[in-house]
Amino acid sequence: MTTSLLTFSNLYPNETQPGLGLFVETRLLQLMRGRDYAARVVAPVPWFPFTHPRFGKFSAFAGVPHSGTRHGIQIDHPRYLHVPKIGMHTAPAAMGRAGVRLARAFAKQGFIPNLIDAHYFYPDAVAAARVARSLDRPLMVTARGSDINLITQYARPLRLMRETAAQADAIVAVSSALANRMADLGFGSDKIHVLRNGVDLEYFGLRAQDAAREQLGVQGRVLLSVGNLIELKGHHLIIDAIRSHEDVTLLIAGEGPFRAQLEDRILQFGLAHRVRLLGQQSRNALRTLYAAADMLVLASSREGLANVLLESVASGLPVVATDVGGNAEVVSDAAAGRLVTTRTPEAIWSEIEQLYAQYPGRQRTRQFAQKFGWGDTCHRLDGLIQRIMAH
């Protein structure tokens, strides 16, 4: 019997933002692989009338098509009103109304899902809970990091998330650290299941370092940092860590509002010749970066379970990562790299030096990564969904 899912998340790839929420799409595709599932995706988008680039991210929203398909899955992007500065408080209701209208239209067309599959507790799952109530369908929520580690510090969002947790039939955490945090917040520990993200071991693998370095024009000691250009990702700390080490090149892949501050820091320290801001990179381009570098450095102050760590070790690239969130659940062996317990430039550099001194080798790191494939996660996720359906 076919199990039908309605996946609900405002972070899902689209034509104008192809790199958005790839981990949400990937899990859905991996779950459906070889199993009898049917899925539709509702990925709400803030309404905005103008597509001119001068409006920044809002013009990207305007360019998103109202519907389309990716990998054979129907995806709809209903618009909702998002008002800057107060949008955090109004988004759940606005997204929920848009989702309910669309779900009812699906029902008239004959698509009534067995389960609402929501990603991110806030605002997505709070909105999806409305959809689940309107259709009288069970709700599964996946928490992924900042929704729990950051947004729960605000009283009203926390209250709405607790109400959503009470309604949910199951809650998925991508790391044990995130599961423990939700239990502490009163989200119902009996409902929480730890199902980590996986990595595509066929796509991310060993590649020739010399060819990748020639393509990028780098040599010597090469470090890589990947993530949105925001303060909490800690790119500035890595820049500070390498500033006095002339033989080190740092490649930073990502885009975001912290770019100007990073550019100023690079110019201030005279590092333009060996610190490169590469901008947003495609998955294929990231494979080249993983191949070219000696190690990945992740200096985040918060994480759920960082997909970049999984991609890195799957590519044979060991990591130095701050000991936050689920990072220790990936960097759990010397083959994967080292953890930084104090988030300072000095501590980061110390672990970089230690990793160079006790470098595991790419084959060993890749071998360690074999356990992070999607197989076990999706097997357990399928079992969880079927148990929800049986009730």
N, C-alpha and C positions, 0 to 999 in steps of 0.2 A: 504494500500500500504506500502510495506517495505521501510524503510529509511536506506540507507547504509552509514556507516561512515568509514573514514580512519583516525584512531587516530595516531598522529605522535608525538613521544616524546622519547628522549634518556634515560628518567627515567621511566622504566617499568620493572616489575619483570621478572627475567629469571632464568634458572637452577642454575647458579653460584652465582647470586645475588637476592635471592628470596624476600628480604626485600626492594628492590629498588623501589621507586615510587609507593608504594602500594595505595596511595591516588588517583593516576591517574587511576589505574586499578579498584579500588573500585567504583569510580564515573561512569566509563563506565559500569560496571556490574550492578550497581543500576539503571542506566538509562535504560538499556535493560530489566530489570526485569518487566515482564508483559506488555511490549510494543513491537511493531513490528519493531525491529531494527536488522540490520546485520552489523557486524563490522570486520575489519581487523586492525591489529596494525603494524606500522613500527617503530621500536625502534633501530635507528642506534647505532653502537658500534665502538669505535676506533679500527683500525687495529693494531694487535700486533702478532708477530709470535711465541712467547714462552709461555708455560703454567706453567713453573716452579715457585713455590711460592716465590722464591727470588726476582722476579720482581714485587711483590706487586700487586697493583690494576691493573696493565697492564696485568699480567698473568690471572687475573679474566676475563678481556675483551677477551683474547684469548680463554678462555674456554666456552664462550657463544655460543650455537649452532646457526647456520645460520637461522634456522626456527624451529617452534614447535607450540604447542597449550597449552593454559591455559584456563581452564573453558570453553572449547569449542570454543575459539577464536583463529584464526590463527594469529601467531606473526612472523614477519620476522625481522632479525637483519642484515641489510646490513652493510658492513664495509666501513669506510671512513678514510682518512689519517689525523691523529692528531699529530702535531709536538709540543712537549713540549715548553712552554714559548711563542710561537707565535700562539698556537692553538686557543686561544680565537678569534683571528682575521680571521683565515682561516676556522674554523669549519662550519660556516653557508653555505659557498659555497660548501665545501666538503660533508657535510651532504645533502645539497640540490641536488647535482648531484646524490648521491646514492639513494635518495628518488625518484627522477624523473625516473631513470632507472627502479626501482622496480615498481612504479606506472604504467608505460607504459607496463611492463610485465603483471601486473594484468589486465590491460585493454584488452590485447590480450587473456587472459584467461576468459574474460567476466565480471570481477569485475570492474565496474566504479563507484566510490562512489558518493553519492549525496552531500557530504560535507567533507571537510578536517578539522579535529578536532585536533588542535595543543595545546600542553601544554608546558608552559614556553616560554617567548617572545624571549629569546636569549640563545643559537643559534637556538633552535628548531623551533620556529614560523617563523623566518627569512628563514630558510631552507624550511619549509612547504609551505611558500608563493610561492616558486618556483614550488613545486609540484602542488599547486592549479592553478597556471598560465598555467602549461603544460597540465593540464587536463581541463582547463576552468571550474573550480568548485569553489563554494563559500568557504570562509575560516572563521573559528571561532577560536579565540585564547584565551586561559586561562592563565592569569598571576597569579603567585603563591607566589611571595615574593622577593627573592634575585635577580631575573631577573630585577625587577623594583627598588628595594631599593639599590642595589649594582652596577649592571652592567651599569646602566644608567649614572654613573659618568664618563664613558669613551666616548669620542666624537663619534668615528666611530660606536660602537655598538648602541649608542643612535640614531644616524642618521638612521641606518638600521632598528631599531625598530619602529621609526616614519614612515618610508616608509611602513613597514609591517602593522602598525596600519591603515594607509591610505587605504591599499588594503583590510583589513579585513572587513567582513560583520558584525561581532559582536565581542566584546571583553568582556571576563568574568573576573571579579575580585573576589577573594575569601574573601575579606573584604572591608568595606567602606573606610578604611584608604588607602588601595591599590588603590581603584578606584579614590580617591581624588588625590593621588600622580600621577597617570597616566594622569588625567585631567590637572594637573599643568604642566606636561611635554609636553602637546599638542598632546595627543593621540586620541583626538576626544571624548569629553564627551557624545555626542549623541549616540555613539556606545557602551558605557561601561555599563555593567549590573553586579550588585553585586549578586553573587550566591555563598554563603559560602559553605565550605566543610561540609559534614555531618559525622555522626558516626553511626556505626552499633550497634544499641541499643540491638540487640539480642545477639551479640557476647560479647560486653562489658557490664557487669552488676555487681550486688552485689555478692560478694563471701566471704566466711568465713575468717576473718582476722587471727584468731588463727591458723588455719591449714596452711595458707600461711606463717605465721611467723615461724612456726615449720619447714616447708619445707626449708626455707631460713636460719634458725638458727639465727634469730634476735629477740630482745626484747627491751623494753623501748620506747623512742621516736625515730621514724624512718621516715626519709625524703627520697624522691626519686627525682632524676633529670634524665631526659631522653632527649637524643639528640646527634648528632654527636659531637665528641671530637674536637671541633674547638673553637677558642677564643670567637667568637661572641655568643656562647651558654652560656657563663658565668659560667661553672661548677666551675672554680677556685674561683669565688666570693662566691659561696655557701660554698666551703671548708673553705674559710676565715671566713665566717659568723658563722660557727659552731665550729671552732677550740677551743674556750675556754669553750664550753658547753659539759662537759664530758658524759652526759647522752644521747647524740644524736648520732645516727648512720645514715650515709648518703650512700645511694645506687645510683651509677651512671651507667646508661645503655646507651651504645653507643660506637662507635669506631671512630678513626680518628687521624689526624696528631698531635693533641695537647696532646696525651696520655702521652708522655715522660715528658712534663712539669707538668702535673697533678701528675704523679708518684713522681716526684722530690718534689713537694709541699707537698704531703702526707707524704713523708719521712722526709722532713725538719721540719714539725710541729709535727712529732711523732703520726700520725693519722692512721697508717696502721691497727690498731685494730678496727677502727670504720668508715673508709671510704673505700668503696669497688668499684673498677672499674670492672664492670661485663662484659664488652664487648658488642658486638651487640646481641640483644635479639629478639627472635621470637615474633610474636603477642601473642601466647599462654603463653610464659614466661612473657610477659608484664602484662598479666591479673593477674598473681600471684604477681608481684611486686606492681601493683595498690592495690591489696587486702591487702598486708602486711604493706604498708606504712600508715602514718598518714596524709601526704599531699604530693603533688607534688610541687616542686619549679622549676620555669622556669626563668632564669636570662638573657635571650637573649638581645642583643642590637638591633636586627632587627627581625621582623617576618612578614609573610603575614597573615595567620591564622593558628596557630599551631595545627596540628592534635592531638598532645599529650595532649593538654588541653581538647579537646573534648572527647578523650578516657578516660582521668582521671575522669572528672565529670560524664561521663556515668557509670563509675565503682564505683561511690559514693565517690570518693576521691577528696576533695577540694584542691585548688591550691593557691600558692603565685606566682604571675607572674609580670614581669616588664611591665610597661604601654607603650608598643611599638606596632606598627602595629595594627593588629586586635585583640590583647589580650583582650582589654577592651570590645570587642563585645562578648566575651565568659564569661569573669569574670565581669558580669554586675549586679550581685546580691550577697549579703552576703552568699547565699547558695552555690555559686560557689567558694568563697574564697576572696582573697584580692589582690590589685594591689600595686606594688612598684613604686613610682614616681621618686625615686633617685636610680640609679644603683650602689649602694655601699654595701659592706658586712654589714655595720651597719644598713642601711635601710632595707635590706633583712631580717636580723635577727629580727628587730623590727616588721615587718609584720608577720613573723613566730610566734612570741610570741603572737601577737594580734589574729591570727587565732586559736592558741591553747586556748586562753582565751575565745574566742567566737566561739567555734567549732560548725559548723552547724549540724553535724551528717550525716551519710552516706545515710540514706533514703531521707533526705531533699535534699542533693546534687544530688542524682540520679533522684529525681522527677524534679528538675530544668533542668536536662539534657534532659528530654523527648522532648523538642522543637528542639533539634539539630539532630534529625533523618534525614535520606536522603529523606523522602517523599516529603516535600515541595520543596526542592532544585531541585530534579529531575523532578517534575511536571513543575516547571518554566523553567528548562533547555529544556525539551521536547517542551514546548510552543515556546521558543526562536528558536530552531532548525526548527520547522515547519514554523515559520514566515520567517526565512531566505529562506527556500525552496519555500515558496509561492511567493517570489520576483524573 
